[in-house]
Amino acid sequence: MTEAENKTPRHVMAVVGGATAGSEIARILAERGALVIVFEQNSRPYGKIEDGLPRWHVKQRKDEYEEINQRLDHPNIEYVPLTRMGRELDFEQLRTSWGLSGIVLAHGAWKDRAFPVEGADQFIDRGLVYQNKLIYWFNHYLEKNYDGPRYDLSPGAIVVGGGLASIDVVKVLQIEMTLAALKARGIAGDMLALEREGIEPVLNASGLKYGDLDVAPCKLYYRRRVLDMPLSDIPPDAPAKRADALRQARAKILDKAQRKFLFEFQELRAPSGVVVENGAVVGVNFSRTEVADGQVRIVQEGAESARAPLTISSIGSIPEPIPGIAQKGEVYTYVDQKIGLLMDGPTAVFAAGNVLTGKGNIKDSLDSGTEIGSRVAEAYLGLSGEEFKIAEGARKDAAVSGEKIAGAMSARQKIAPDGVSSLLRRVRERQHAVGYEGNYRAWLAKVTPPDLH
Ligand SMILES: Cc1cc2nc3c(=O)[nH]c(=O)nc-3n(C[C@H](O)[C@H](O)[C@H](O)COP(=O)(O)OP(=O)(O)OC[C@H]3O[C@@H](n4cnc5c(N)ncnc54)[C@H](O)[C@@H]3O)c2cc1C
């Protein structure tokens, strides 16, 4: 930051979460001359890209890391890592006592929607595992210094879901179980090859078939029909023929995924209970359902019981509740949704990114209601060989939010240089406490595990 910039009034904005959305909004505000403080709970700011997208997206993740780096490297941005709102940083204090011009909440959607069986959560990590923690483990467990939860995957697992993320989960299970079976035969498998080429072709190259491995495949249960899977959206005004073609495209995507990764699928089943033995979930009771007028109806309560040593819930990620921010159901309530304004006052509070959409993946890029939606889904799932920029849709949405926020802020009074300096001192104290010396790239070099995948 230049001397001159410190001597003129300016806006000081806090952005919570430094990933795709947070970094893009920080860049836009910084380019307009604001001092932007980016609070990030982790040491590295890559959010869903590092911890939510399975690590086989090697190139896309690397590219997006660098794009985030370039945005956060702006001289008007102060990066404050290892600072989690709700732990080291209190939202109400930030809003009412720091004296900021505004806050942008861009902390994503990391809370797994609850498994829809009452009391099931007492068995978390005892037979019942949630998707976000599982993918985090999958992405990091090979690092020497990994100290998060560890999962022993087992054959024949149950996955409850239906969206893209649940297909990621079945891919993780099928690939990991195949690797384990190969290892037991003294064969070093290649995770990336299995994901890229599919299980059977890779096994064939070693003279094996999936059936030879004696590994029960996992099974994905979905409460609606395959035609309803949220793999591409259908515009409400689509003519009947068009809507039908788009529904059929979903079935084709699932079919391709099953042929490549050899998992099983059951539509029209909703969990109604868990089977518990010795304090752990060992299965799920499912009700049979039907879809009528777009609604799911139970037609036979507890119709079947499926047993498995592991059940993974993958039914969506939502923003974490924040004390002080009103919510309606799963999403925050807005003073002005058009600009993402959550709370007005001397410090305005905005939301952006997955916080704003209220979802853990970017439905919008699947929303076009044309073949593009299906193409994105196929490319994402590795079914078409087509490459796409994984966070491009999210970044563009964030840019739109950033412009709106910058526009709304332009009418607001700036903070006098003394106020800016005192905020900066406060930020430096926190940076110092976490060992951040003020150089973003040097910090990354220090905290990036040498064996990060
Ligand atoms: C299955 C799946 C499919 C996807 N498909 C697409 C797609 O088709 N198109 C697309 O563009 N993107 C897709 N994405 C990627 C992803 O969801 C978005 O692109 C994007 O990464 C979301 O950005 P974000 O910045 O809103 O949230 P996140 O990436 O979640 O970033 C939030 C950041 O905030 C930090 N944070 C969280 N809580 C706190 C706190 N309390 N205090 C401080 N910091 C905090 C986190 O550590 C993180 O760095 C998909 C993701 C998944 C998992």
The ligand as an SDF file (V2000), in Angstrom:
LIG
                    3D

 53 58  0  0  0  0  0  0  0  0999 V2000
  -19.7390  -31.4320   -6.6190 C   0  0  0  0  0  0  0  0  0  0  0  0
  -19.3390  -30.0480   -6.9910 C   0  0  0  0  0  0  0  0  0  0  0  0
  -19.6750  -29.5580   -8.2400 C   0  0  0  0  0  0  0  0  0  0  0  0
  -19.2820  -28.2910   -8.6170 C   0  0  0  0  0  0  0  0  0  0  0  0
  -19.6250  -27.8390   -9.8280 N   0  0  0  0  0  0  0  0  0  0  0  0
  -19.2700  -26.6070  -10.2060 C   0  0  0  0  0  0  0  0  0  0  0  0
  -19.6300  -26.1170  -11.4790 C   0  0  0  0  0  0  0  0  0  0  0  0
  -20.2320  -26.8050  -12.2630 O   0  0  0  0  0  0  0  0  0  0  0  0
  -19.2710  -24.8450  -11.8130 N   0  0  0  0  0  0  0  0  0  0  0  0
  -18.5780  -24.0790  -10.9490 C   0  0  0  0  0  0  0  0  0  0  0  0
  -18.3040  -22.9410  -11.2810 O   0  0  0  0  0  0  0  0  0  0  0  0
  -18.2130  -24.5440   -9.7580 N   0  0  0  0  0  0  0  0  0  0  0  0
  -18.5360  -25.7680   -9.3560 C   0  0  0  0  0  0  0  0  0  0  0  0
  -18.1650  -26.2480   -8.1470 N   0  0  0  0  0  0  0  0  0  0  0  0
  -17.1000  -25.5650   -7.3980 C   0  0  0  0  0  0  0  0  0  0  0  0
  -17.4180  -24.7190   -6.2500 C   0  0  0  0  0  0  0  0  0  0  0  0
  -18.5480  -24.9790   -5.5180 O   0  0  0  0  0  0  0  0  0  0  0  0
  -17.4470  -23.3040   -6.7080 C   0  0  0  0  0  0  0  0  0  0  0  0
  -16.8500  -23.1250   -7.9280 O   0  0  0  0  0  0  0  0  0  0  0  0
  -16.6860  -22.3880   -5.8210 C   0  0  0  0  0  0  0  0  0  0  0  0
  -15.5060  -23.0130   -5.4190 O   0  0  0  0  0  0  0  0  0  0  0  0
  -17.4600  -21.8510   -4.6740 C   0  0  0  0  0  0  0  0  0  0  0  0
  -16.7680  -20.7390   -4.2610 O   0  0  0  0  0  0  0  0  0  0  0  0
  -17.0350  -19.9630   -2.9300 P   0  0  0  0  0  0  0  0  0  0  0  0
  -15.9070  -19.0050   -2.8450 O   0  0  0  0  0  0  0  0  0  0  0  0
  -18.4240  -19.4330   -2.9010 O   0  0  0  0  0  0  0  0  0  0  0  0
  -16.9910  -21.0250   -1.7750 O   0  0  0  0  0  0  0  0  0  0  0  0
  -15.8040  -21.9190   -1.1950 P   0  0  0  0  0  0  0  0  0  0  0  0
  -14.9360  -22.4180   -2.2640 O   0  0  0  0  0  0  0  0  0  0  0  0
  -16.4570  -22.8990   -0.3070 O   0  0  0  0  0  0  0  0  0  0  0  0
  -14.9650  -20.8840   -0.3360 O   0  0  0  0  0  0  0  0  0  0  0  0
  -15.2930  -20.4710    0.9390 C   0  0  0  0  0  0  0  0  0  0  0  0
  -14.0160  -20.0740    1.6660 C   0  0  0  0  0  0  0  0  0  0  0  0
  -14.3760  -19.5630    2.9290 O   0  0  0  0  0  0  0  0  0  0  0  0
  -13.6010  -20.1800    3.9460 C   0  0  0  0  0  0  0  0  0  0  0  0
  -14.4230  -20.2100    5.1580 N   0  0  0  0  0  0  0  0  0  0  0  0
  -15.5010  -20.9960    5.4090 C   0  0  0  0  0  0  0  0  0  0  0  0
  -16.0360  -20.7200    6.6020 N   0  0  0  0  0  0  0  0  0  0  0  0
  -15.2910  -19.7210    7.1270 C   0  0  0  0  0  0  0  0  0  0  0  0
  -15.3460  -18.9880    8.3460 C   0  0  0  0  0  0  0  0  0  0  0  0
  -16.3100  -19.2280    9.2540 N   0  0  0  0  0  0  0  0  0  0  0  0
  -14.4020  -18.0370    8.5820 N   0  0  0  0  0  0  0  0  0  0  0  0
  -13.4370  -17.7800    7.6540 C   0  0  0  0  0  0  0  0  0  0  0  0
  -13.3350  -18.4380    6.4820 N   0  0  0  0  0  0  0  0  0  0  0  0
  -14.2590  -19.3960    6.2120 C   0  0  0  0  0  0  0  0  0  0  0  0
  -13.2780  -21.5420    3.4020 C   0  0  0  0  0  0  0  0  0  0  0  0
  -12.1310  -22.1010    4.0210 O   0  0  0  0  0  0  0  0  0  0  0  0
  -13.0910  -21.2520    1.9230 C   0  0  0  0  0  0  0  0  0  0  0  0
  -11.7610  -20.9010    1.6280 O   0  0  0  0  0  0  0  0  0  0  0  0
  -18.5550  -27.4960   -7.7270 C   0  0  0  0  0  0  0  0  0  0  0  0
  -18.2320  -28.0010   -6.4630 C   0  0  0  0  0  0  0  0  0  0  0  0
  -18.6100  -29.2630   -6.0920 C   0  0  0  0  0  0  0  0  0  0  0  0
  -18.2350  -29.7680   -4.7340 C   0  0  0  0  0  0  0  0  0  0  0  0
  1  2  1  0
  2  3  1  0
  2 52  2  0
  3  4  2  0
  4  5  1  0
  4 50  1  0
  5  6  2  0
  6  7  1  0
  6 13  1  0
  7  8  2  0
  7  9  1  0
  9 10  1  0
 10 11  2  0
 10 12  1  0
 12 13  2  0
 13 14  1  0
 14 15  1  0
 14 50  1  0
 15 16  1  0
 16 17  1  0
 16 18  1  0
 18 19  1  0
 18 20  1  0
 20 21  1  0
 20 22  1  0
 22 23  1  0
 23 24  1  0
 24 25  2  0
 24 26  1  0
 24 27  1  0
 27 28  1  0
 28 29  2  0
 28 30  1  0
 28 31  1  0
 31 32  1  0
 32 33  1  0
 33 34  1  0
 33 48  1  0
 34 35  1  0
 35 36  1  0
 35 46  1  0
 36 37  1  0
 36 45  1  0
 37 38  2  0
 38 39  1  0
 39 40  1  0
 39 45  2  0
 40 41  1  0
 40 42  2  0
 42 43  1  0
 43 44  2  0
 44 45  1  0
 46 47  1  0
 46 48  1  0
 48 49  1  0
 50 51  2  0
 51 52  1  0
 52 53  1  0
M  END
$$$$
